[in-house]
C-alpha cells in the first residue's frame, strides 16, 4: 500500500474549498495507481482543529513530519505560489519521495 501526502495552498481558503481540492487529488491519484494494482492510503495532513491564527511554521513542521511517512507527494494547483508547498516539494525531492505536480 502506498501512502499519499497532499500538499495544497490553504491560506485564505475555507475548509470546504480545501476538502474539495483534496478529494479531487485523491480521486486522481487513486485512479492512476489502482489501475496498476496499487492501493492508496491518504495521510491526513489537513489540520482542522487548530486556530486560524496559528503560526504558519507550526503547520509546516507538522506537514513535513507527515511527509516523511509518504511514498507519494501530490502538489495541487497553485502549489508553486505557496511558500509551504514549495518547501514541502524541496523536502520530497531531496528525500526521494515520488512527486506529482498539478
PASEBA-1860 file (N, C-alpha, C; in nm, 3 decimals):
! residues 102
1> XXXXXXXX> 0.084/-0.118/0.000/0.000/0.000/0.000/0.089/0.125/0.000 ~ 0.056/0.218/-0.089/0.131/0.342/-0.099/0.064/0.451/-0.016 ~ 0.145/0.528/0.055/0.092/0.636/0.138/0.104/0.768/0.061 ~ -0.007/0.839/0.054/-0.018/0.963/-0.023/-0.026/1.084/0.067 ~ 0.063/1.180/0.043/0.062/1.310/0.110/0.015/1.413/0.009 ~ -0.078/1.499/0.048/-0.128/1.604/-0.041/-0.081/1.739/0.010 ~ -0.016/1.813/-0.077/0.028/1.949/-0.047/-0.059/2.042/-0.130 ~ -0.115/2.142/-0.063/-0.201/2.234/-0.135/-0.201/2.369/-0.066
9> XXXXXXXX> -0.221/2.476/-0.142/-0.234/2.607/-0.080/-0.359/2.610/0.008 ~ -0.346/2.663/0.129/-0.460/2.669/0.220/-0.490/2.809/0.271 ~ -0.397/2.900/0.254/-0.415/3.036/0.305/-0.539/3.100/0.243 ~ -0.622/3.156/0.330/-0.744/3.228/0.289/-0.847/3.139/0.220 ~ -0.840/3.008/0.241/-0.937/2.914/0.183/-1.026/2.860/0.295 ~ -1.150/2.831/0.260/-1.241/2.771/0.358/-1.212/2.621/0.370 ~ -1.258/2.562/0.478/-1.243/2.417/0.494/-1.305/2.343/0.376 ~ -1.418/2.392/0.329/-1.488/2.327/0.219/-1.404/2.333/0.089
17> XXXXXXXX> -1.343/2.447/0.064/-1.258/2.461/-0.055/-1.138/2.368/-0.046 ~ -1.078/2.361/0.071/-0.963/2.274/0.091/-1.003/2.128/0.071 ~ -1.113/2.088/0.132/-1.160/1.948/0.120/-1.192/1.912/-0.024 ~ -1.251/2.005/-0.099/-1.286/1.976/-0.239/-1.160/1.948/-0.322 ~ -1.057/2.028/-0.302/-0.931/2.006/-0.375/-0.870/1.872/-0.335 ~ -0.874/1.842/-0.206/-0.818/1.715/-0.157/-0.891/1.597/-0.220 ~ -1.022/1.603/-0.227/-1.099/1.492/-0.282/-1.068/1.471/-0.430 ~ -1.052/1.579/-0.504/-1.014/1.568/-0.645/-0.877/1.504/-0.660
25> XXXXXXXX> -0.783/1.547/-0.576/-0.647/1.492/-0.581/-0.649/1.343/-0.548 ~ -0.720/1.306/-0.444/-0.727/1.166/-0.403/-0.785/1.080/-0.515 ~ -0.893/1.127/-0.575/-0.957/1.051/-0.683/-0.861/1.033/-0.800 ~ -0.790/1.138/-0.836/-0.697/1.132/-0.948/-0.584/1.033/-0.921 ~ -0.524/1.042/-0.805/-0.412/0.953/-0.771/-0.460/0.809/-0.760 ~ -0.575/0.788/-0.699/-0.628/0.651/-0.686/-0.652/0.589/-0.822 ~ -0.713/0.666/-0.912/-0.738/0.612/-1.048/-0.608/0.566/-1.111 ~ -0.507/0.649/-1.104/-0.379/0.619/-1.167/-0.314/0.496/-1.107
33> XXXXXXXX> -0.303/0.490/-0.975/-0.230/0.380/-0.911/-0.312/0.252/-0.899 ~ -0.440/0.264/-0.877/-0.520/0.143/-0.862/-0.535/0.069/-0.994 ~ -0.528/0.142/-1.107/-0.526/0.076/-1.238/-0.401/-0.010/-1.253 ~ -0.299/0.019/-1.177/-0.173/-0.055/-1.179/-0.163/-0.154/-1.063 ~ -0.275/-0.174/-0.994/-0.279/-0.273/-0.887/-0.228/-0.225/-0.752 ~ -0.206/-0.096/-0.735/-0.157/-0.040/-0.609/-0.272/0.023/-0.531 ~ -0.275/0.000/-0.402/-0.373/0.066/-0.316/-0.310/0.191/-0.258 ~ -0.395/0.290/-0.231/-0.350/0.419/-0.179/-0.411/0.442/-0.041
41> XXXXXXXX> -0.326/0.481/0.052/-0.371/0.526/0.184/-0.339/0.675/0.193 ~ -0.439/0.755/0.227/-0.421/0.900/0.231/-0.375/0.942/0.371 ~ -0.268/1.018/0.377/-0.219/1.074/0.502/-0.302/1.200/0.530 ~ -0.362/1.207/0.647/-0.446/1.322/0.680/-0.357/1.439/0.722 ~ -0.334/1.531/0.629/-0.247/1.645/0.655/-0.324/1.777/0.658 ~ -0.455/1.768/0.673/-0.538/1.888/0.684/-0.576/1.904/0.830 ~ -0.517/2.003/0.894/-0.537/2.025/1.037/-0.657/2.116/1.058 ~ -0.770/2.059/1.094/-0.895/2.133/1.105/-0.916/2.197/1.241
49> XXXXXXXX> -0.865/2.139/1.347/-0.895/2.183/1.482/-0.787/2.272/1.541 ~ -0.724/2.351/1.458/-0.617/2.441/1.501/-0.667/2.584/1.478 ~ -0.637/2.674/1.570/-0.681/2.813/1.549/-0.630/2.868/1.417 ~ -0.711/2.948/1.353/-0.677/3.005/1.222/-0.550/3.090/1.230 ~ -0.522/3.147/1.347/-0.406/3.234/1.361/-0.281/3.160/1.410 ~ -0.281/3.028/1.404/-0.162/2.952/1.444/-0.046/2.989/1.352 ~ 0.074/2.982/1.406/0.195/3.016/1.333/0.211/2.925/1.210 ~ 0.231/2.982/1.091/0.246/2.901/0.970/0.361/2.801/0.980
57> XXXXXXXX> 0.464/2.834/1.054/0.577/2.743/1.069/0.537/2.618/1.146 ~ 0.442/2.630/1.237/0.390/2.514/1.311/0.327/2.417/1.211 ~ 0.242/2.471/1.121/0.176/2.388/1.021/0.279/2.319/0.932 ~ 0.380/2.394/0.889/0.483/2.338/0.801/0.559/2.226/0.871 ~ 0.594/2.247/0.998/0.667/2.143/1.072/0.584/2.015/1.082 ~ 0.458/2.028/1.114/0.370/1.910/1.123/0.356/1.844/0.986 ~ 0.345/1.924/0.882/0.331/1.869/0.747/0.455/1.792/0.705 ~ 0.572/1.846/0.734/0.695/1.776/0.697/0.708/1.646/0.775
65> XXXXXXXX> 0.664/1.646/0.899/0.665/1.521/0.977/0.578/1.416/0.907 ~ 0.461/1.455/0.861/0.373/1.360/0.790/0.432/1.323/0.654 ~ 0.488/1.420/0.585/0.550/1.394/0.455/0.658/1.286/0.466 ~ 0.725/1.282/0.579/0.834/1.184/0.597/0.784/1.040/0.593 ~ 0.654/1.020/0.607/0.597/0.885/0.604/0.538/0.848/0.468 ~ 0.545/0.942/0.373/0.479/0.924/0.243/0.565/0.851/0.141 ~ 0.496/0.783/0.050/0.559/0.725/-0.068/0.543/0.818/-0.188 ~ 0.430/0.893/-0.187/0.395/0.982/-0.297/0.352/1.116/-0.237
73> XXXXXXXX> 0.395/1.225/-0.299/0.350/1.358/-0.260/0.284/1.423/-0.381 ~ 0.160/1.461/-0.364/0.082/1.524/-0.471/0.073/1.673/-0.440 ~ 0.110/1.756/-0.537/0.108/1.900/-0.518/-0.003/1.959/-0.605 ~ -0.106/2.011/-0.538/-0.226/2.061/-0.605/-0.199/2.197/-0.670 ~ -0.286/2.232/-0.763/-0.277/2.357/-0.838/-0.250/2.473/-0.743 ~ -0.156/2.557/-0.782/-0.120/2.673/-0.703/-0.007/2.647/-0.605 ~ 0.043/2.524/-0.601/0.149/2.489/-0.506/0.271/2.579/-0.521 ~ 0.302/2.617/-0.646/0.422/2.696/-0.673/0.412/2.840/-0.623
81> XXXXXXXX> 0.293/2.882/-0.581/0.274/3.016/-0.527/0.264/3.015/-0.375 ~ 0.271/2.898/-0.315/0.257/2.886/-0.170/0.390/2.845/-0.108 ~ 0.441/2.930/-0.021/0.573/2.908/0.041/0.585/2.770/0.104 ~ 0.486/2.727/0.180/0.492/2.596/0.246/0.496/2.481/0.146 ~ 0.417/2.491/0.041/0.417/2.387/-0.062/0.552/2.377/-0.131 ~ 0.612/2.491/-0.159/0.744/2.490/-0.224/0.848/2.423/-0.135 ~ 0.841/2.449/-0.005/0.934/2.386/0.089/0.907/2.236/0.096 ~ 0.780/2.197/0.100/0.745/2.055/0.103/0.796/1.984/-0.023
89> XXXXXXXX> 0.784/2.050/-0.138/0.833/1.990/-0.262/0.984/1.968/-0.254 ~ 1.056/2.066/-0.207/1.201/2.052/-0.195/1.235/1.935/-0.104 ~ 1.165/1.922/0.008/1.188/1.811/0.100/1.160/1.677/0.032 ~ 1.047/1.669/-0.038/1.011/1.544/-0.105/1.118/1.504/-0.206 ~ 1.162/1.598/-0.287/1.264/1.569/-0.388/1.394/1.528/-0.321 ~ 1.438/1.604/-0.224/1.566/1.577/-0.157/1.568/1.442/-0.086 ~ 1.451/1.396/-0.041/1.445/1.270/0.034/1.384/1.154/-0.045 ~ 1.373/1.171/-0.176/1.336/1.060/-0.262/1.192/1.016/-0.260
97> XXXXXX> 1.102/1.107/-0.225/0.960/1.076/-0.229/0.908/1.108/-0.369 ~ 0.831/1.016/-0.425/0.777/1.039/-0.559/0.689/1.163/-0.559 ~ 0.703/1.248/-0.659/0.633/1.375/-0.666/0.541/1.378/-0.787 ~ 0.418/1.425/-0.763/0.322/1.451/-0.871/0.280/1.597/-0.854 ~ 0.293/1.676/-0.961/0.250/1.815/-0.955/0.134/1.838/-1.050 ~ 0.041/1.918/-1.006/-0.074/1.952/-1.089/-0.044/2.079/-1.163
END
